[in-house]
Amino acid sequence: MPEVNAQLRVKRLPASYAKYVMPFILSVLMSAIVSAVATAMSVGAGPSFLVGWPGAWCASWLVAFPTLLVVLSFVRRIMVAIVEPQK
């Protein structure tokens, strides 16, 4: 009898997609948080926030994702230069 967990398992992407998936997830989360803070500080936490935030998030994400694709390899090189390798 197959395990229940085996039936619910979702097919995973190949490892070669990691260079796109990580920046995608990071850009979605970071642009959501930053645009929410900026919108709340600009218009307050009322109904205007709910109207303005989705557009601000979309515009922020359209900048954040391609930016991460371009700068992430540079950031990794900087990180390798300043962080001791794990022993």
PDB file with SEQRES, HELIX, SHEET and CRYST1 records, atoms N, CA, C and O in Angstrom:
SEQRES   1 A   87  MET PRO GLU VAL ASN ALA GLN LEU ARG VAL LYS ARG LEU          
SEQRES   2 A   87  PRO ALA SER TYR ALA LYS TYR VAL MET PRO PHE ILE LEU          
SEQRES   3 A   87  SER VAL LEU MET SER ALA ILE VAL SER ALA VAL ALA THR          
SEQRES   4 A   87  ALA MET SER VAL GLY ALA GLY PRO SER PHE LEU VAL GLY          
SEQRES   5 A   87  TRP PRO GLY ALA TRP CYS ALA SER TRP LEU VAL ALA PHE          
SEQRES   6 A   87  PRO THR LEU LEU VAL VAL LEU SER PHE VAL ARG ARG ILE          
SEQRES   7 A   87  MET VAL ALA ILE VAL GLU PRO GLN LYS                          
HELIX    1 AA1 VAL A    4  LEU A    8  1                                   5    
HELIX    2 AA2 ALA A   15  TYR A   17  5                                   3    
HELIX    3 AA3 ALA A   18  VAL A   43  1                                  26    
HELIX    4 AA4 PRO A   47  ILE A   82  1                                  36    
CRYST1    1.000    1.000    1.000  90.00  90.00  90.00 P 1           1          
ATOM      1  N   MET A   1       0.850  -1.184   0.000  1.00  0.00           N  
ATOM      2  CA  MET A   1       0.000   0.000   0.000  1.00  0.00           C  
ATOM      3  C   MET A   1       0.895   1.247   0.000  1.00  0.00           C  
ATOM      4  O   MET A   1       1.763   1.369   0.864  1.00  0.00           O  
ATOM      5  N   PRO A   2       0.705   2.177  -0.950  1.00  0.00           N  
ATOM      6  CA  PRO A   2       1.556   3.372  -0.997  1.00  0.00           C  
ATOM      7  C   PRO A   2       1.264   4.318   0.158  1.00  0.00           C  
ATOM      8  O   PRO A   2       0.142   4.391   0.659  1.00  0.00           O  
ATOM      9  N   GLU A   3       2.299   5.038   0.565  1.00  0.00           N  
ATOM     10  CA  GLU A   3       2.132   6.009   1.644  1.00  0.00           C  
ATOM     11  C   GLU A   3       1.315   7.206   1.159  1.00  0.00           C  
ATOM     12  O   GLU A   3       1.338   7.559  -0.020  1.00  0.00           O  
ATOM     13  N   VAL A   4       0.600   7.815   2.089  1.00  0.00           N  
ATOM     14  CA  VAL A   4      -0.198   8.999   1.758  1.00  0.00           C  
ATOM     15  C   VAL A   4       0.718  10.130   1.317  1.00  0.00           C  
ATOM     16  O   VAL A   4       0.386  10.852   0.377  1.00  0.00           O  
ATOM     17  N   ASN A   5       1.865  10.304   1.972  1.00  0.00           N  
ATOM     18  CA  ASN A   5       2.786  11.382   1.622  1.00  0.00           C  
ATOM     19  C   ASN A   5       3.302  11.247   0.194  1.00  0.00           C  
ATOM     20  O   ASN A   5       3.533  12.251  -0.481  1.00  0.00           O  
ATOM     21  N   ALA A   6       3.484  10.011  -0.270  1.00  0.00           N  
ATOM     22  CA  ALA A   6       3.969   9.803  -1.628  1.00  0.00           C  
ATOM     23  C   ALA A   6       2.941  10.278  -2.648  1.00  0.00           C  
ATOM     24  O   ALA A   6       3.316  10.736  -3.727  1.00  0.00           O  
ATOM     25  N   GLN A   7       1.662  10.179  -2.333  1.00  0.00           N  
ATOM     26  CA  GLN A   7       0.610  10.602  -3.250  1.00  0.00           C  
ATOM     27  C   GLN A   7       0.504  12.123  -3.308  1.00  0.00           C  
ATOM     28  O   GLN A   7       0.085  12.668  -4.329  1.00  0.00           O  
ATOM     29  N   LEU A   8       0.869  12.812  -2.244  1.00  0.00           N  
ATOM     30  CA  LEU A   8       0.749  14.262  -2.175  1.00  0.00           C  
ATOM     31  C   LEU A   8       2.005  14.976  -2.650  1.00  0.00           C  
ATOM     32  O   LEU A   8       2.034  16.205  -2.718  1.00  0.00           O  
ATOM     33  N   ARG A   9       3.023  14.229  -2.972  1.00  0.00           N  
ATOM     34  CA  ARG A   9       4.296  14.822  -3.352  1.00  0.00           C  
ATOM     35  C   ARG A   9       4.165  15.555  -4.693  1.00  0.00           C  
ATOM     36  O   ARG A   9       3.625  15.022  -5.662  1.00  0.00           O  
ATOM     37  N   VAL A  10       4.670  16.779  -4.719  1.00  0.00           N  
ATOM     38  CA  VAL A  10       4.645  17.599  -5.921  1.00  0.00           C  
ATOM     39  C   VAL A  10       5.975  17.426  -6.641  1.00  0.00           C  
ATOM     40  O   VAL A  10       7.030  17.380  -6.008  1.00  0.00           O  
ATOM     41  N   LYS A  11       5.921  17.330  -7.964  1.00  0.00           N  
ATOM     42  CA  LYS A  11       7.155  17.199  -8.726  1.00  0.00           C  
ATOM     43  C   LYS A  11       7.994  18.457  -8.552  1.00  0.00           C  
ATOM     44  O   LYS A  11       7.488  19.574  -8.661  1.00  0.00           O  
ATOM     45  N   ARG A  12       9.263  18.266  -8.285  1.00  0.00           N  
ATOM     46  CA  ARG A  12      10.167  19.377  -8.042  1.00  0.00           C  
ATOM     47  C   ARG A  12      10.855  19.786  -9.332  1.00  0.00           C  
ATOM     48  O   ARG A  12      11.015  18.986 -10.254  1.00  0.00           O  
ATOM     49  N   LEU A  13      11.258  21.053  -9.377  1.00  0.00           N  
ATOM     50  CA  LEU A  13      11.982  21.569 -10.532  1.00  0.00           C  
ATOM     51  C   LEU A  13      13.418  21.049 -10.525  1.00  0.00           C  
ATOM     52  O   LEU A  13      13.965  20.752  -9.464  1.00  0.00           O  
ATOM     53  N   PRO A  14      14.020  20.939 -11.687  1.00  0.00           N  
ATOM     54  CA  PRO A  14      15.436  20.550 -11.734  1.00  0.00           C  
ATOM     55  C   PRO A  14      16.315  21.602 -11.056  1.00  0.00           C  
ATOM     56  O   PRO A  14      15.934  22.768 -10.959  1.00  0.00           O  
ATOM     57  N   ALA A  15      17.479  21.187 -10.596  1.00  0.00           N  
ATOM     58  CA  ALA A  15      18.402  22.079  -9.883  1.00  0.00           C  
ATOM     59  C   ALA A  15      18.819  23.272 -10.735  1.00  0.00           C  
ATOM     60  O   ALA A  15      19.140  24.331 -10.195  1.00  0.00           O  
ATOM     61  N   SER A  16      18.821  23.120 -12.029  1.00  0.00           N  
ATOM     62  CA  SER A  16      19.236  24.222 -12.907  1.00  0.00           C  
ATOM     63  C   SER A  16      18.300  25.423 -12.817  1.00  0.00           C  
ATOM     64  O   SER A  16      18.682  26.526 -13.209  1.00  0.00           O  
ATOM     65  N   TYR A  17      17.090  25.234 -12.313  1.00  0.00           N  
ATOM     66  CA  TYR A  17      16.132  26.334 -12.160  1.00  0.00           C  
ATOM     67  C   TYR A  17      16.385  27.162 -10.903  1.00  0.00           C  
ATOM     68  O   TYR A  17      15.783  28.223 -10.742  1.00  0.00           O  
ATOM     69  N   ALA A  18      17.253  26.707 -10.016  1.00  0.00           N  
ATOM     70  CA  ALA A  18      17.492  27.398  -8.745  1.00  0.00           C  
ATOM     71  C   ALA A  18      17.948  28.833  -8.955  1.00  0.00           C  
ATOM     72  O   ALA A  18      17.614  29.708  -8.156  1.00  0.00           O  
ATOM     73  N   LYS A  19      18.707  29.088 -10.020  1.00  0.00           N  
ATOM     74  CA  LYS A  19      19.201  30.446 -10.250  1.00  0.00           C  
ATOM     75  C   LYS A  19      18.083  31.418 -10.615  1.00  0.00           C  
ATOM     76  O   LYS A  19      18.296  32.630 -10.608  1.00  0.00           O  
ATOM     77  N   TYR A  20      16.894  30.904 -10.933  1.00  0.00           N  
ATOM     78  CA  TYR A  20      15.728  31.746 -11.207  1.00  0.00           C  
ATOM     79  C   TYR A  20      14.695  31.703 -10.082  1.00  0.00           C  
ATOM     80  O   TYR A  20      14.030  32.701  -9.803  1.00  0.00           O  
ATOM     81  N   VAL A  21      14.566  30.544  -9.439  1.00  0.00           N  
ATOM     82  CA  VAL A  21      13.542  30.372  -8.402  1.00  0.00           C  
ATOM     83  C   VAL A  21      13.880  31.185  -7.151  1.00  0.00           C  
ATOM     84  O   VAL A  21      13.006  31.846  -6.590  1.00  0.00           O  
ATOM     85  N   MET A  22      15.136  31.140  -6.710  1.00  0.00           N  
ATOM     86  CA  MET A  22      15.510  31.875  -5.504  1.00  0.00           C  
ATOM     87  C   MET A  22      15.325  33.380  -5.680  1.00  0.00           C  
ATOM     88  O   MET A  22      14.727  34.008  -4.806  1.00  0.00           O  
ATOM     89  N   PRO A  23      15.805  33.992  -6.762  1.00  0.00           N  
ATOM     90  CA  PRO A  23      15.549  35.426  -6.935  1.00  0.00           C  
ATOM     91  C   PRO A  23      14.062  35.748  -7.091  1.00  0.00           C  
ATOM     92  O   PRO A  23      13.610  36.809  -6.660  1.00  0.00           O  
ATOM     93  N   PHE A  24      13.304  34.843  -7.701  1.00  0.00           N  
ATOM     94  CA  PHE A  24      11.868  35.072  -7.849  1.00  0.00           C  
ATOM     95  C   PHE A  24      11.193  35.146  -6.488  1.00  0.00           C  
ATOM     96  O   PHE A  24      10.449  36.087  -6.211  1.00  0.00           O  
ATOM     97  N   ILE A  25      11.451  34.152  -5.636  1.00  0.00           N  
ATOM     98  CA  ILE A  25      10.832  34.116  -4.301  1.00  0.00           C  
ATOM     99  C   ILE A  25      11.314  35.305  -3.469  1.00  0.00           C  
ATOM    100  O   ILE A  25      10.513  35.966  -2.808  1.00  0.00           O  
ATOM    101  N   LEU A  26      12.609  35.573  -3.500  1.00  0.00           N  
ATOM    102  CA  LEU A  26      13.160  36.688  -2.737  1.00  0.00           C  
ATOM    103  C   LEU A  26      12.564  38.013  -3.196  1.00  0.00           C  
ATOM    104  O   LEU A  26      12.225  38.859  -2.368  1.00  0.00           O  
ATOM    105  N   SER A  27      12.434  38.201  -4.507  1.00  0.00           N  
ATOM    106  CA  SER A  27      11.886  39.466  -5.013  1.00  0.00           C  
ATOM    107  C   SER A  27      10.414  39.631  -4.666  1.00  0.00           C  
ATOM    108  O   SER A  27       9.972  40.744  -4.384  1.00  0.00           O  
ATOM    109  N   VAL A  28       9.647  38.547  -4.682  1.00  0.00           N  
ATOM    110  CA  VAL A  28       8.232  38.632  -4.302  1.00  0.00           C  
ATOM    111  C   VAL A  28       8.102  39.054  -2.841  1.00  0.00           C  
ATOM    112  O   VAL A  28       7.348  39.970  -2.515  1.00  0.00           O  
ATOM    113  N   LEU A  29       8.843  38.379  -1.966  1.00  0.00           N  
ATOM    114  CA  LEU A  29       8.743  38.679  -0.534  1.00  0.00           C  
ATOM    115  C   LEU A  29       9.275  40.071  -0.191  1.00  0.00           C  
ATOM    116  O   LEU A  29       8.614  40.833   0.515  1.00  0.00           O  
ATOM    117  N   MET A  30      10.457  40.399  -0.686  1.00  0.00           N  
ATOM    118  CA  MET A  30      11.054  41.689  -0.345  1.00  0.00           C  
ATOM    119  C   MET A  30      10.265  42.853  -0.927  1.00  0.00           C  
ATOM    120  O   MET A  30      10.062  43.856  -0.243  1.00  0.00           O  
ATOM    121  N   SER A  31       9.816  42.744  -2.170  1.00  0.00           N  
ATOM    122  CA  SER A  31       9.057  43.852  -2.755  1.00  0.00           C  
ATOM    123  C   SER A  31       7.711  44.015  -2.062  1.00  0.00           C  
ATOM    124  O   SER A  31       7.215  45.134  -1.932  1.00  0.00           O  
ATOM    125  N   ALA A  32       7.112  42.909  -1.613  1.00  0.00           N  
ATOM    126  CA  ALA A  32       5.843  43.008  -0.874  1.00  0.00           C  
ATOM    127  C   ALA A  32       6.039  43.752   0.437  1.00  0.00           C  
ATOM    128  O   ALA A  32       5.256  44.638   0.780  1.00  0.00           O  
ATOM    129  N   ILE A  33       7.084  43.389   1.165  1.00  0.00           N  
ATOM    130  CA  ILE A  33       7.335  44.011   2.468  1.00  0.00           C  
ATOM    131  C   ILE A  33       7.714  45.484   2.317  1.00  0.00           C  
ATOM    132  O   ILE A  33       7.158  46.346   2.998  1.00  0.00           O  
ATOM    133  N   VAL A  34       8.654  45.766   1.433  1.00  0.00           N  
ATOM    134  CA  VAL A  34       9.129  47.143   1.278  1.00  0.00           C  
ATOM    135  C   VAL A  34       8.024  48.044   0.734  1.00  0.00           C  
ATOM    136  O   VAL A  34       7.860  49.169   1.204  1.00  0.00           O  
ATOM    137  N   SER A  35       7.265  47.563  -0.252  1.00  0.00           N  
ATOM    138  CA  SER A  35       6.191  48.399  -0.796  1.00  0.00           C  
ATOM    139  C   SER A  35       5.071  48.585   0.220  1.00  0.00           C  
ATOM    140  O   SER A  35       4.426  49.634   0.239  1.00  0.00           O  
ATOM    141  N   ALA A  36       4.827  47.583   1.068  1.00  0.00           N  
ATOM    142  CA  ALA A  36       3.808  47.729   2.111  1.00  0.00           C  
ATOM    143  C   ALA A  36       4.229  48.794   3.123  1.00  0.00           C  
ATOM    144  O   ALA A  36       3.419  49.633   3.519  1.00  0.00           O  
ATOM    145  N   VAL A  37       5.485  48.761   3.537  1.00  0.00           N  
ATOM    146  CA  VAL A  37       5.981  49.761   4.489  1.00  0.00           C  
ATOM    147  C   VAL A  37       5.936  51.154   3.869  1.00  0.00           C  
ATOM    148  O   VAL A  37       5.467  52.101   4.501  1.00  0.00           O  
ATOM    149  N   ALA A  38       6.421  51.283   2.638  1.00  0.00           N  
ATOM    150  CA  ALA A  38       6.446  52.590   1.984  1.00  0.00           C  
ATOM    151  C   ALA A  38       5.028  53.126   1.761  1.00  0.00           C  
ATOM    152  O   ALA A  38       4.778  54.316   1.957  1.00  0.00           O  
ATOM    153  N   THR A  39       4.108  52.259   1.355  1.00  0.00           N  
ATOM    154  CA  THR A  39       2.724  52.680   1.134  1.00  0.00           C  
ATOM    155  C   THR A  39       2.071  53.081   2.445  1.00  0.00           C  
ATOM    156  O   THR A  39       1.376  54.095   2.505  1.00  0.00           O  
ATOM    157  N   ALA A  40       2.285  52.298   3.499  1.00  0.00           N  
ATOM    158  CA  ALA A  40       1.693  52.618   4.800  1.00  0.00           C  
ATOM    159  C   ALA A  40       2.231  53.933   5.339  1.00  0.00           C  
ATOM    160  O   ALA A  40       1.485  54.713   5.931  1.00  0.00           O  
ATOM    161  N   MET A  41       3.509  54.183   5.140  1.00  0.00           N  
ATOM    162  CA  MET A  41       4.082  55.447   5.616  1.00  0.00           C  
ATOM    163  C   MET A  41       3.580  56.634   4.796  1.00  0.00           C  
ATOM    164  O   MET A  41       3.483  57.754   5.296  1.00  0.00           O  
ATOM    165  N   SER A  42       3.265  56.373   3.543  1.00  0.00           N  
ATOM    166  CA  SER A  42       2.821  57.446   2.661  1.00  0.00           C  
ATOM    167  C   SER A  42       1.345  57.786   2.849  1.00  0.00           C  
ATOM    168  O   SER A  42       0.990  58.961   2.942  1.00  0.00           O  
ATOM    169  N   VAL A  43       0.482  56.772   2.906  1.00  0.00           N  
ATOM    170  CA  VAL A  43      -0.972  57.020   2.941  1.00  0.00           C  
ATOM    171  C   VAL A  43      -1.640  56.571   4.234  1.00  0.00           C  
ATOM    172  O   VAL A  43      -2.830  56.821   4.429  1.00  0.00           O  
ATOM    173  N   GLY A  44      -0.894  55.911   5.125  1.00  0.00           N  
ATOM    174  CA  GLY A  44      -1.486  55.403   6.359  1.00  0.00           C  
ATOM    175  C   GLY A  44      -2.006  53.985   6.166  1.00  0.00           C  
ATOM    176  O   GLY A  44      -1.927  53.414   5.078  1.00  0.00           O  
ATOM    177  N   ALA A  45      -2.538  53.436   7.247  1.00  0.00           N  
ATOM    178  CA  ALA A  45      -2.988  52.042   7.234  1.00  0.00           C  
ATOM    179  C   ALA A  45      -4.490  51.926   7.048  1.00  0.00           C  
ATOM    180  O   ALA A  45      -5.104  51.012   7.598  1.00  0.00           O  
ATOM    181  N   GLY A  46      -5.083  52.807   6.306  1.00  0.00           N  
ATOM    182  CA  GLY A  46      -6.532  52.785   6.093  1.00  0.00           C  
ATOM    183  C   GLY A  46      -6.902  52.210   4.737  1.00  0.00           C  
ATOM    184  O   GLY A  46      -6.132  51.462   4.135  1.00  0.00           O  
ATOM    185  N   PRO A  47      -8.077  52.563   4.268  1.00  0.00           N  
ATOM    186  CA  PRO A  47      -8.547  52.066   2.976  1.00  0.00           C  
ATOM    187  C   PRO A  47      -7.651  52.476   1.808  1.00  0.00           C  
ATOM    188  O   PRO A  47      -7.543  51.746   0.823  1.00  0.00           O  
ATOM    189  N   SER A  48      -7.017  53.625   1.914  1.00  0.00           N  
ATOM    190  CA  SER A  48      -6.100  54.063   0.853  1.00  0.00           C  
ATOM    191  C   SER A  48      -4.937  53.097   0.688  1.00  0.00           C  
ATOM    192  O   SER A  48      -4.432  52.902  -0.418  1.00  0.00           O  
ATOM    193  N   PHE A  49      -4.513  52.491   1.796  1.00  0.00           N  
ATOM    194  CA  PHE A  49      -3.436  51.510   1.738  1.00  0.00           C  
ATOM    195  C   PHE A  49      -3.854  50.326   0.874  1.00  0.00           C  
ATOM    196  O   PHE A  49      -3.101  49.886   0.006  1.00  0.00           O  
ATOM    197  N   LEU A  50      -5.057  49.816   1.117  1.00  0.00           N  
ATOM    198  CA  LEU A  50      -5.528  48.639   0.373  1.00  0.00           C  
ATOM    199  C   LEU A  50      -5.700  48.931  -1.115  1.00  0.00           C  
ATOM    200  O   LEU A  50      -5.580  48.029  -1.945  1.00  0.00           O  
ATOM    201  N   VAL A  51      -5.976  50.171  -1.449  1.00  0.00           N  
ATOM    202  CA  VAL A  51      -6.120  50.555  -2.851  1.00  0.00           C  
ATOM    203  C   VAL A  51      -4.747  50.753  -3.505  1.00  0.00           C  
ATOM    204  O   VAL A  51      -4.542  50.341  -4.647  1.00  0.00           O  
ATOM    205  N   GLY A  52      -3.825  51.369  -2.802  1.00  0.00           N  
ATOM    206  CA  GLY A  52      -2.536  51.725  -3.389  1.00  0.00           C  
ATOM    207  C   GLY A  52      -1.471  50.663  -3.350  1.00  0.00           C  
ATOM    208  O   GLY A  52      -0.600  50.625  -4.220  1.00  0.00           O  
ATOM    209  N   TRP A  53      -1.522  49.788  -2.345  1.00  0.00           N  
ATOM    210  CA  TRP A  53      -0.435  48.829  -2.166  1.00  0.00           C  
ATOM    211  C   TRP A  53      -0.284  47.824  -3.306  1.00  0.00           C  
ATOM    212  O   TRP A  53       0.852  47.598  -3.724  1.00  0.00           O  
ATOM    213  N   PRO A  54      -1.332  47.204  -3.840  1.00  0.00           N  
ATOM    214  CA  PRO A  54      -1.113  46.229  -4.919  1.00  0.00           C  
ATOM    215  C   PRO A  54      -0.380  46.812  -6.134  1.00  0.00           C  
ATOM    216  O   PRO A  54       0.481  46.150  -6.713  1.00  0.00           O  
ATOM    217  N   GLY A  55      -0.714  48.033  -6.516  1.00  0.00           N  
ATOM    218  CA  GLY A  55      -0.017  48.664  -7.635  1.00  0.00           C  
ATOM    219  C   GLY A  55       1.437  48.955  -7.309  1.00  0.00           C  
ATOM    220  O   GLY A  55       2.321  48.772  -8.145  1.00  0.00           O  
ATOM    221  N   ALA A  56       1.676  49.411  -6.079  1.00  0.00           N  
ATOM    222  CA  ALA A  56       3.051  49.674  -5.642  1.00  0.00           C  
ATOM    223  C   ALA A  56       3.854  48.379  -5.597  1.00  0.00           C  
ATOM    224  O   ALA A  56       5.027  48.361  -5.970  1.00  0.00           O  
ATOM    225  N   TRP A  57       3.224  47.291  -5.138  1.00  0.00           N  
ATOM    226  CA  TRP A  57       3.895  45.994  -5.079  1.00  0.00           C  
ATOM    227  C   TRP A  57       4.251  45.519  -6.483  1.00  0.00           C  
ATOM    228  O   TRP A  57       5.364  45.047  -6.714  1.00  0.00           O  
ATOM    229  N   CYS A  58       3.331  45.638  -7.407  1.00  0.00           N  
ATOM    230  CA  CYS A  58       3.579  45.208  -8.782  1.00  0.00           C  
ATOM    231  C   CYS A  58       4.736  45.997  -9.394  1.00  0.00           C  
ATOM    232  O   CYS A  58       5.637  45.415  -9.999  1.00  0.00           O  
ATOM    233  N   ALA A  59       4.709  47.296  -9.239  1.00  0.00           N  
ATOM    234  CA  ALA A  59       5.788  48.123  -9.782  1.00  0.00           C  
ATOM    235  C   ALA A  59       7.123  47.782  -9.128  1.00  0.00           C  
ATOM    236  O   ALA A  59       8.153  47.726  -9.800  1.00  0.00           O  
ATOM    237  N   SER A  60       7.101  47.554  -7.814  1.00  0.00           N  
ATOM    238  CA  SER A  60       8.327  47.199  -7.098  1.00  0.00           C  
ATOM    239  C   SER A  60       8.868  45.863  -7.571  1.00  0.00           C  
ATOM    240  O   SER A  60      10.074  45.716  -7.768  1.00  0.00           O  
ATOM    241  N   TRP A  61       7.991  44.890  -7.755  1.00  0.00           N  
ATOM    242  CA  TRP A  61       8.435  43.564  -8.186  1.00  0.00           C  
ATOM    243  C   TRP A  61       9.005  43.604  -9.606  1.00  0.00           C  
ATOM    244  O   TRP A  61       9.975  42.910  -9.909  1.00  0.00           O  
ATOM    245  N   LEU A  62       8.399  44.421 -10.478  1.00  0.00           N  
ATOM    246  CA  LEU A  62       8.902  44.532 -11.847  1.00  0.00           C  
ATOM    247  C   LEU A  62      10.330  45.067 -11.895  1.00  0.00           C  
ATOM    248  O   LEU A  62      11.063  44.809 -12.850  1.00  0.00           O  
ATOM    249  N   VAL A  63      10.719  45.805 -10.875  1.00  0.00           N  
ATOM    250  CA  VAL A  63      12.102  46.284 -10.770  1.00  0.00           C  
ATOM    251  C   VAL A  63      12.955  45.266 -10.011  1.00  0.00           C  
ATOM    252  O   VAL A  63      14.096  45.010 -10.395  1.00  0.00           O  
ATOM    253  N   ALA A  64      12.416  44.688  -8.945  1.00  0.00           N  
ATOM    254  CA  ALA A  64      13.192  43.828  -8.050  1.00  0.00           C  
ATOM    255  C   ALA A  64      13.656  42.534  -8.715  1.00  0.00           C  
ATOM    256  O   ALA A  64      14.817  42.157  -8.558  1.00  0.00           O  
ATOM    257  N   PHE A  65      12.798  41.853  -9.441  1.00  0.00           N  
ATOM    258  CA  PHE A  65      13.166  40.547  -9.998  1.00  0.00           C  
ATOM    259  C   PHE A  65      14.301  40.650 -11.017  1.00  0.00           C  
ATOM    260  O   PHE A  65      15.303  39.950 -10.868  1.00  0.00           O  
ATOM    261  N   PRO A  66      14.187  41.495 -12.049  1.00  0.00           N  
ATOM    262  CA  PRO A  66      15.317  41.585 -12.982  1.00  0.00           C  
ATOM    263  C   PRO A  66      16.592  42.101 -12.317  1.00  0.00           C  
ATOM    264  O   PRO A  66      17.697  41.701 -12.683  1.00  0.00           O  
ATOM    265  N   THR A  67      16.430  42.996 -11.331  1.00  0.00           N  
ATOM    266  CA  THR A  67      17.606  43.499 -10.624  1.00  0.00           C  
ATOM    267  C   THR A  67      18.322  42.365  -9.907  1.00  0.00           C  
ATOM    268  O   THR A  67      19.547  42.265  -9.971  1.00  0.00           O  
ATOM    269  N   LEU A  68      17.570  41.512  -9.227  1.00  0.00           N  
ATOM    270  CA  LEU A  68      18.185  40.371  -8.548  1.00  0.00           C  
ATOM    271  C   LEU A  68      18.864  39.422  -9.528  1.00  0.00           C  
ATOM    272  O   LEU A  68      19.943  38.905  -9.241  1.00  0.00           O  
ATOM    273  N   LEU A  69      18.249  39.191 -10.669  1.00  0.00           N  
ATOM    274  CA  LEU A  69      18.876  38.318 -11.664  1.00  0.00           C  
ATOM    275  C   LEU A  69      20.237  38.858 -12.099  1.00  0.00           C  
ATOM    276  O   LEU A  69      21.164  38.090 -12.356  1.00  0.00           O  
ATOM    277  N   VAL A  70      20.348  40.174 -12.178  1.00  0.00           N  
ATOM    278  CA  VAL A  70      21.590  40.798 -12.629  1.00  0.00           C  
ATOM    279  C   VAL A  70      22.633  40.859 -11.510  1.00  0.00           C  
ATOM    280  O   VAL A  70      23.799  40.538 -11.744  1.00  0.00           O  
ATOM    281  N   VAL A  71      22.239  41.262 -10.310  1.00  0.00           N  
ATOM    282  CA  VAL A  71      23.221  41.545  -9.259  1.00  0.00           C  
ATOM    283  C   VAL A  71      23.528  40.371  -8.331  1.00  0.00           C  
ATOM    284  O   VAL A  71      24.489  40.443  -7.566  1.00  0.00           O  
ATOM    285  N   LEU A  72      22.754  39.304  -8.371  1.00  0.00           N  
ATOM    286  CA  LEU A  72      22.943  38.230  -7.403  1.00  0.00           C  
ATOM    287  C   LEU A  72      24.310  37.553  -7.530  1.00  0.00           C  
ATOM    288  O   LEU A  72      24.908  37.209  -6.511  1.00  0.00           O  
ATOM    289  N   SER A  73      24.814  37.355  -8.730  1.00  0.00           N  
ATOM    290  CA  SER A  73      26.134  36.727  -8.858  1.00  0.00           C  
ATOM    291  C   SER A  73      27.218  37.635  -8.291  1.00  0.00           C  
ATOM    292  O   SER A  73      28.178  37.153  -7.690  1.00  0.00           O  
ATOM    293  N   PHE A  74      27.072  38.949  -8.478  1.00  0.00           N  
ATOM    294  CA  PHE A  74      28.018  39.910  -7.907  1.00  0.00           C  
ATOM    295  C   PHE A  74      27.963  39.866  -6.374  1.00  0.00           C  
ATOM    296  O   PHE A  74      29.004  39.892  -5.717  1.00  0.00           O  
ATOM    297  N   VAL A  75      26.774  39.799  -5.814  1.00  0.00           N  
ATOM    298  CA  VAL A  75      26.602  39.734  -4.361  1.00  0.00           C  
ATOM    299  C   VAL A  75      27.216  38.445  -3.811  1.00  0.00           C  
ATOM    300  O   VAL A  75      27.839  38.459  -2.750  1.00  0.00           O  
ATOM    301  N   ARG A  76      27.042  37.345  -4.521  1.00  0.00           N  
ATOM    302  CA  ARG A  76      27.650  36.083  -4.072  1.00  0.00           C  
ATOM    303  C   ARG A  76      29.171  36.178  -4.049  1.00  0.00           C  
ATOM    304  O   ARG A  76      29.806  35.654  -3.133  1.00  0.00           O  
ATOM    305  N   ARG A  77      29.768  36.841  -5.048  1.00  0.00           N  
ATOM    306  CA  ARG A  77      31.222  37.015  -5.069  1.00  0.00           C  
ATOM    307  C   ARG A  77      31.689  37.873  -3.894  1.00  0.00           C  
ATOM    308  O   ARG A  77      32.722  37.586  -3.289  1.00  0.00           O  
ATOM    309  N   ILE A  78      30.948  38.904  -3.575  1.00  0.00           N  
ATOM    310  CA  ILE A  78      31.285  39.741  -2.424  1.00  0.00           C  
ATOM    311  C   ILE A  78      31.194  38.914  -1.145  1.00  0.00           C  
ATOM    312  O   ILE A  78      32.067  39.000  -0.281  1.00  0.00           O  
ATOM    313  N   MET A  79      30.143  38.119  -1.027  1.00  0.00           N  
ATOM    314  CA  MET A  79      29.954  37.295   0.162  1.00  0.00           C  
ATOM    315  C   MET A  79      31.110  36.314   0.340  1.00  0.00           C  
ATOM    316  O   MET A  79      31.605  36.138   1.453  1.00  0.00           O  
ATOM    317  N   VAL A  80      31.543  35.675  -0.740  1.00  0.00           N  
ATOM    318  CA  VAL A  80      32.657  34.727  -0.667  1.00  0.00           C  
ATOM    319  C   VAL A  80      33.931  35.442  -0.223  1.00  0.00           C  
ATOM    320  O   VAL A  80      34.759  34.857   0.476  1.00  0.00           O  
ATOM    321  N   ALA A  81      34.088  36.683  -0.619  1.00  0.00           N  
ATOM    322  CA  ALA A  81      35.293  37.436  -0.254  1.00  0.00           C  
ATOM    323  C   ALA A  81      35.314  37.843   1.206  1.00  0.00           C  
ATOM    324  O   ALA A  81      36.395  38.041   1.762  1.00  0.00           O  
ATOM    325  N   ILE A  82      34.159  37.977   1.853  1.00  0.00           N  
ATOM    326  CA  ILE A  82      34.147  38.470   3.248  1.00  0.00           C  
ATOM    327  C   ILE A  82      33.740  37.435   4.283  1.00  0.00           C  
ATOM    328  O   ILE A  82      33.810  37.707   5.481  1.00  0.00           O  
ATOM    329  N   VAL A  83      33.311  36.237   3.844  1.00  0.00           N  
ATOM    330  CA  VAL A  83      32.876  35.195   4.780  1.00  0.00           C  
ATOM    331  C   VAL A  83      33.826  34.012   4.734  1.00  0.00           C  
ATOM    332  O   VAL A  83      34.177  33.524   3.660  1.00  0.00           O  
ATOM    333  N   GLU A  84      34.238  33.558   5.907  1.00  0.00           N  
ATOM    334  CA  GLU A  84      35.099  32.370   5.999  1.00  0.00           C  
ATOM    335  C   GLU A  84      34.353  31.147   5.471  1.00  0.00           C  
ATOM    336  O   GLU A  84      33.165  30.984   5.746  1.00  0.00           O  
ATOM    337  N   PRO A  85      35.041  30.285   4.714  1.00  0.00           N  
ATOM    338  CA  PRO A  85      34.389  29.043   4.290  1.00  0.00           C  
ATOM    339  C   PRO A  85      34.115  28.141   5.493  1.00  0.00           C  
ATOM    340  O   PRO A  85      34.852  28.163   6.479  1.00  0.00           O  
ATOM    341  N   GLN A  86      33.065  27.363   5.400  1.00  0.00           N  
ATOM    342  CA  GLN A  86      32.691  26.456   6.486  1.00  0.00           C  
ATOM    343  C   GLN A  86      33.702  25.304   6.543  1.00  0.00           C  
ATOM    344  O   GLN A  86      34.104  24.769   5.510  1.00  0.00           O  
ATOM    345  N   LYS A  87      34.104  24.933   7.753  1.00  0.00           N  
ATOM    346  CA  LYS A  87      35.081  23.853   7.913  1.00  0.00           C  
ATOM    347  C   LYS A  87      34.422  22.547   8.191  1.00  0.00           C  
ATOM    348  O   LYS A  87      35.103  21.534   8.352  1.00  0.00           O  
TER     349      LYS A  87                                                      
END                                                                             
